Amino acid sequence: MIQEAINNLIDRALEEDIGDGDHSSLSSIPPDALGQARLIIKDRGIIAGLEIAGTVFNKIDSGIEYSCFLKDGDRIDRGDIGFEVSGLQHSLLKAERLVLNILQRMSGIATETRRYADSIKDYKSKILDTRKTTPGFRAFEKEAVRIGGGQNHRMGLFDMIMLKDNHVDFAGGIENAIAGARSYLEKSGKKLKIEIEVRNIDEINRVLATGGVDRIMLDNFTPEETLEAVKLIAGSYETESSGGISFDTLRAYAACGVDYISVGALTHQVRSLDMSLKAV
């Protein structure tokens, strides 16, 4: 599903950028002129988006030759060469901005994700992304998290039942929300996991008494509260810590033994890596 989303996103992005033609190139460069360009890395981090860049070039012009010297997930440093491309100059210029936008954004996300994942690699907790993504760019950003060593929580509202605080409150309580979710799955025939968000120990006890879920999300718990919660839930359901968790507090939550830690900052506060595509 993510590959289909990526292909659709590339098509929309090219339509957005090119419109009825690259008039800068059409007005200044002969249509049959050939050229070569290379990706120059100007930052340290983790590269992500190289395979997608190849797809962009191929969609614009299948005659473009794309020679990649790195692979997604590799560490990069200033001065590294990511790839070289050759073909019609018009085609290379059409692809330039979209390829850079994808690589810079994805590499920034992959770099930050790797930093988070490496910091807790001695614990069992896994880093998850969230739905706090750039509208329309989610497939790229979710793939970048995966390349960086994290895991995708869910792609959207359609591939998991996530009963957050507003769902619980609108449904009239935890018991009603879970019962409604179970009934919905039975009637619809859908096979989706159910996760429920809790705000305190009392709500954990209510979930445990009700049952029927797959994972319990501990929202805005302190590390001390998280440790108590994990002991209560242990062996019954998966656990996930969420809500305002930063790099500085990450290890404190991992030490509590939670299965997952979701971090919205991986995608909504990240800095893009610097790189350029230069003519040779």
C-alpha positions in Angstrom: 0.0 0.0 0.0 2.8 2.4 0.8 4.4 1.9 -2.6 1.1 2.8 -4.3 0.8 5.9 -2.2 4.4 6.9 -3.1 3.7 6.5 -6.8 0.5 8.6 -6.6 2.3 11.3 -4.6 5.0 11.5 -7.2 2.5 11.9 -9.9 0.6 14.7 -8.1 3.9 16.5 -7.1 5.1 16.5 -10.8 1.8 17.8 -11.9 1.9 20.5 -9.3 5.5 21.6 -10.3 5.5 21.2 -14.0 2.0 22.3 -15.0 1.9 23.0 -18.7 5.6 22.9 -19.1 9.1 23.9 -17.8 9.2 27.2 -19.7 12.6 28.2 -18.2 14.2 25.1 -19.8 12.0 25.3 -23.0 13.1 28.9 -23.6 16.8 28.5 -23.0 18.0 25.0 -23.8 17.7 22.9 -27.0 15.2 20.0 -26.6 17.8 17.4 -27.6 20.7 18.7 -25.4 22.2 16.0 -23.2 23.7 16.5 -19.8 24.9 15.0 -16.5 24.4 16.0 -12.9 25.4 14.6 -9.5 23.9 14.7 -6.0 26.3 16.5 -3.6 25.8 15.9 0.1 26.4 19.0 2.3 25.3 17.7 5.7 25.9 14.8 8.0 23.3 12.2 8.7 21.3 9.3 7.2 20.4 9.3 3.5 16.8 8.4 2.6 14.8 8.7 -0.6 17.3 7.4 -3.1 15.0 4.6 -4.4 12.2 7.2 -4.7 14.5 9.6 -6.5 15.1 6.9 -9.1 11.4 6.5 -9.5 11.0 10.2 -10.1 13.7 10.3 -12.8 12.1 7.2 -14.5 8.6 8.7 -14.5 9.8 11.9 -16.1 12.0 10.1 -18.7 12.7 6.4 -18.8 15.9 7.2 -20.8 17.6 8.8 -17.9 20.6 6.8 -16.6 20.6 6.8 -12.8 23.8 5.5 -11.1 23.5 5.4 -7.3 26.6 5.2 -5.1 24.8 4.9 -1.8 21.7 3.1 -0.5 18.9 4.2 1.7 19.9 4.1 5.3 23.6 4.7 4.7 25.5 7.3 6.8 26.6 10.3 4.8 29.0 13.2 5.3 29.7 16.5 3.7 31.2 16.1 0.2 29.8 12.6 -0.4 28.3 12.0 -3.9 24.9 10.3 -3.7 24.3 9.5 -7.4 24.9 10.7 -10.9 22.3 11.0 -13.6 22.6 11.6 -17.3 20.1 12.2 -20.1 18.2 15.0 -21.7 18.9 18.3 -19.9 15.2 19.2 -20.0 14.3 16.0 -18.1 17.0 16.4 -15.5 15.8 20.0 -14.8 12.2 18.9 -14.5 13.2 16.3 -11.9 15.7 18.5 -9.9 13.5 20.2 -7.4 11.2 17.3 -6.6 14.1 14.9 -6.1 15.8 17.4 -3.8 12.7 18.1 -1.8 12.1 14.4 -1.3 15.7 13.6 -0.4 16.3 16.5 1.9 13.1 16.0 3.9 13.3 12.2 4.1 17.0 12.3 5.1 16.2 14.7 7.9 13.5 12.4 9.2 15.7 9.3 8.8 18.6 11.0 10.6 16.4 12.0 13.6 14.8 8.6 13.8 18.2 6.9 13.8 19.3 9.2 16.6 16.2 8.2 18.7 16.4 4.5 17.8 20.1 4.3 18.6 19.7 5.9 22.0 17.5 3.1 23.3 18.9 0.2 21.4 19.8 -1.5 24.7 16.1 -1.6 25.7 13.2 -3.5 24.1 11.2 -0.4 23.3 10.6 0.4 19.6 10.3 3.9 18.2 7.0 4.7 16.4 6.0 7.6 14.2 2.5 9.3 14.4 0.0 11.0 12.1 1.6 14.3 12.7 2.9 14.5 9.1 3.0 17.0 6.3 -0.4 16.8 4.5 0.1 15.0 1.2 3.7 13.9 2.1 2.9 11.2 4.6 4.0 8.2 2.5 7.5 9.7 2.1 7.8 10.6 5.7 6.6 7.3 7.0 9.1 5.5 4.7 11.8 7.8 6.0 11.0 6.7 9.6 11.3 3.1 8.6 14.6 3.7 6.8 15.9 5.4 9.9 15.2 2.4 12.1 11.8 3.3 13.5 8.4 1.6 12.9 5.2 2.9 11.3 2.4 3.2 13.8 -0.4 3.4 11.2 -0.7 5.0 7.8 -4.0 6.7 8.6 -7.4 6.3 10.1 -8.1 3.3 8.0 -5.7 0.6 9.2 -6.2 0.5 12.9 -8.9 1.4 15.5 -7.3 4.0 17.7 -9.6 5.0 20.5 -8.2 8.3 21.7 -9.5 10.5 24.6 -12.1 12.3 22.4 -13.4 9.0 21.1 -13.8 7.7 24.7 -15.5 10.9 25.8 -17.8 11.1 22.8 -18.7 7.4 23.3 -19.6 7.9 26.9 -16.7 6.1 28.5 -14.1 3.4 28.0 -16.5 0.5 28.3 -18.8 2.0 25.6 -15.9 2.8 23.3 -14.4 -0.7 23.4 -17.8 -2.4 23.0 -18.6 -0.2 20.0 -15.3 -1.0 18.4 -15.7 -4.7 18.9 -19.2 -4.6 17.5 -18.1 -2.6 14.5 -15.4 -5.1 13.7 -17.8 -8.0 14.0 -20.4 -6.4 11.8 -18.0 -5.1 9.2 -15.8 -8.2 9.0 -12.7 -6.0 9.2 -9.6 -7.4 10.9 -8.1 -4.4 12.6 -6.2 -4.1 15.9 -7.7 -2.0 18.6 -5.6 0.5 20.6 -7.0 2.6 23.4 -5.6 5.7 25.0 -5.7 6.1 28.8 -4.9 9.1 30.9 -4.5 7.7 34.4 -4.2 4.4 36.4 -8.0 4.3 37.0 -8.6 4.2 33.2 -6.0 1.4 32.9 -8.0 -0.7 35.5 -11.2 0.0 33.5 -9.6 -1.2 30.3 -8.2 -4.3 32.0 -11.7 -5.1 33.5 -13.3 -4.6 30.1 -10.7 -6.4 27.8 -11.0 -6.7 24.1 -8.1 -4.5 23.0 -4.6 -5.2 21.6 -2.6 -2.2 22.9 -2.9 0.4 25.6 -1.4 3.8 25.0 -0.2 5.7 28.1 -0.8 9.3 27.3 1.3 12.0 29.0 2.3 9.6 31.9 5.4 10.5 33.8 8.2 7.8 33.8 7.2 6.9 37.4 3.5 6.5 36.4 4.6 4.6 33.3 6.6 2.1 35.4 3.5 1.5 37.6 1.3 1.1 34.5 3.6 -1.4 32.8 3.5 -3.6 35.9 -0.3 -3.5 35.9 -0.6 -4.3 32.2 2.3 -6.8 31.8 1.4 -9.9 30.0 -2.1 -8.7 29.1 -1.6 -6.2 26.3 1.1 -4.3 24.4 2.0 -0.9 25.9 2.9 2.4 24.2 4.1 5.6 25.7 3.0 8.8 24.0 2.7 12.5 24.6 5.5 15.1 24.8 8.3 12.6 24.9 11.6 14.3 23.9 15.1 12.9 23.1 16.1 13.9 26.6 13.4 11.9 28.3 13.3 9.0 25.9 15.5 6.6 27.8 13.6 7.1 31.0 10.5 5.8 29.3 12.3 2.9 27.6 13.7 1.9 31.0 10.1 1.3 32.2 9.7 -1.6 29.8 7.1 -0.2 27.4 6.9 -2.0 24.1 6.6 1.2 21.9 7.3 4.9 22.2 5.6 7.2 19.7 7.3 10.5 18.9 5.5 13.1 16.8 8.7 15.2 16.6 10.2 12.7 14.1 8.1 14.2 11.4 6.7 17.6 12.5 9.8 19.2 14.0 12.6 17.8 11.9 15.3 19.8 10.0 15.9 18.8 6.4 19.4 17.8 5.4 21.3 20.1 3.0 22.2 18.7 -0.5 22.3 19.9 -4.1 21.9 18.5 -7.6 24.6 20.1 -9.7 25.4 19.9 -13.4 28.7 18.2 -14.3 
